[in-house]
């Protein structure tokens, strides 16, 4: 219960899905959690839930594609909690499911603004606070599609490949500051994003069964499967882990 005791963690896109699960599990392990999102009702509800369980949460409205909002929110977290130890760059969108030659510039840019620039902005403005704390952990949510390809959502796949290499670069840049940077690569996890993606393709139940079958373990993962990976990377158990890819995919990329 104390794996993250006395740590302060920022979780972007923290109101739903993987971010929500990560906020709950990190709080359970003793961290104070700062939840960044643009889903204000869901963020407020999660804060109330965590507080009722005895945690120390707070919600910040923050669009990670807007640098000024990111800087202000991160600085306010440091002021409110007194420090920042962990940054989980989880906020992300899937974007349009079209072949590359049919994508518009606006569709491409929207995905990159959130999935790539959001990671850049949050990392950029968290570094001085992590340095002040004497080190810490940055955990970037990439994807199996930051490791392998697939014939769909090209802007999303490009963004997750970028996040993978941004993580390695920053791991090398900030190792001397005792700031560890790692990426997590989920397979298909049953979240609102995946549900929406499958629903857009037709029969949701048929899509779910087909997607389950893509994983050697025979099913999609749950949000907690990823959240516990983030807890590990944020904890002192992972003190010798940086620049690494934590693949949590039910065997998808083992082929």
CORKALIN-V828858 format. One record per residue. RES is the residue in one letter. PHI is phi in whole degrees, 0 to 359 (* if undefined). NEAR is the number of other C-alpha atoms within 8 Angstrom. Layout:
RES;PHI;NEAR + RES;PHI;NEAR
This chain:
X;*;5 + X;240;7 + X;296;9 + X;238;12 + X;302;8 + X;71;7 + X;265;11 + X;245;13 + X;238;14 + X;263;12 + X;233;16 + X;276;13 + X;59;15 + X;275;17 + X;276;13 + X;223;10 + X;59;11 + X;296;13 + X;295;15 + X;300;12 + X;298;12 + X;294;16 + X;299;13 + X;296;9 + X;290;12 + X;293;15 + X;297;14 + X;302;10 + X;268;11 + X;104;14 + X;279;15 + X;280;14 + X;241;14 + X;254;13 + X;259;16 + X;257;16 + X;192;16 + X;250;8 + X;262;8 + X;293;8 + X;296;6 + X;293;9 + X;296;14 + X;296;9 + X;296;8 + X;292;10 + X;301;11 + X;297;8 + X;295;8 + X;293;13 + X;298;10 + X;295;7 + X;271;6 + X;95;6 + X;275;12 + X;235;10 + X;256;12 + X;206;8 + X;255;11 + X;237;9 + X;293;10 + X;202;10 + X;268;10 + X;291;15 + X;277;10 + X;248;8 + X;300;8 + X;298;6 + X;295;10 + X;298;15 + X;301;11 + X;298;8 + X;295;11 + X;296;11 + X;297;8 + X;292;8 + X;299;12 + X;299;11 + X;291;8 + X;291;6 + X;264;9 + X;94;7 + X;188;12 + X;223;17 + X;244;13 + X;222;14 + X;236;14 + X;251;13 + X;273;14 + X;253;12 + X;304;13 + X;192;8 + X;227;9 + X;274;10 + X;82;11 + X;290;8 + X;262;7 + X;226;9 + X;298;10 + X;307;7 + X;288;4 + X;259;6 + X;289;10 + X;272;6 + X;300;6 + X;296;6 + X;295;10 + X;296;11 + X;295;8 + X;299;9 + X;293;16 + X;295;12 + X;298;10 + X;273;14 + X;284;15 + X;250;13 + X;297;11 + X;299;14 + X;295;13 + X;299;8 + X;297;13 + X;294;14 + X;297;10 + X;307;7 + X;268;11 + X;271;11 + X;303;8 + X;295;7 + X;286;12 + X;295;15 + X;299;12 + X;297;8 + X;281;10 + X;89;8 + X;131;12 + X;164;14 + X;224;13 + X;246;14 + X;238;15 + X;254;15 + X;277;12 + X;260;14 + X;189;11 + X;304;13 + X;274;12 + X;265;16 + X;243;8 + X;229;7 + X;261;7 + X;202;5 + X;270;6 + X;199;7 + X;26;12 + X;300;11 + X;294;13 + X;297;13 + X;298;11 + X;299;9 + X;294;13 + X;284;14 + X;294;12 + X;298;10 + X;299;16 + X;301;13 + X;280;8 + X;301;8 + X;296;13 + X;293;13 + X;300;9 + X;290;10 + X;300;14 + X;285;8 + X;296;7 + X;246;10 + X;300;10 + X;294;6 + X;266;8 + X;62;10 + X;255;14 + X;267;15 + X;230;15 + X;223;18 + X;243;15 + X;250;16 + X;237;16 + X;286;13 + X;283;13 + X;288;9 + X;243;10 + X;287;10 + X;228;10 + X;305;8 + X;297;9 + X;291;10 + X;301;10 + X;295;8 + X;299;9 + X;287;12 + X;298;10 + X;293;6 + X;266;8 + X;131;7 + X;293;8 + X;296;10 + X;294;6 + X;296;7 + X;296;12 + X;295;9 + X;296;9 + X;294;8 + X;288;11 + X;307;10 + X;290;9 + X;290;9 + X;258;13 + X;307;9 + X;286;6 + X;92;9 + X;201;12 + X;289;12 + X;274;11 + X;250;9 + X;303;12 + X;296;10 + X;300;9 + X;279;13 + X;300;15 + X;292;10 + X;296;11 + X;293;12 + X;301;13 + X;302;10 + X;294;13 + X;280;13 + X;273;10 + X;289;8 + X;299;6 + X;257;9 + X;297;7 + X;251;4 + X;246;9 + X;208;10 + X;71;14 + X;255;9 + X;247;9 + X;266;9 + X;265;9 + X;233;12 + X;220;13 + X;61;12 + X;92;10 + X;307;11 + X;268;7 + X;281;4 + X;291;4
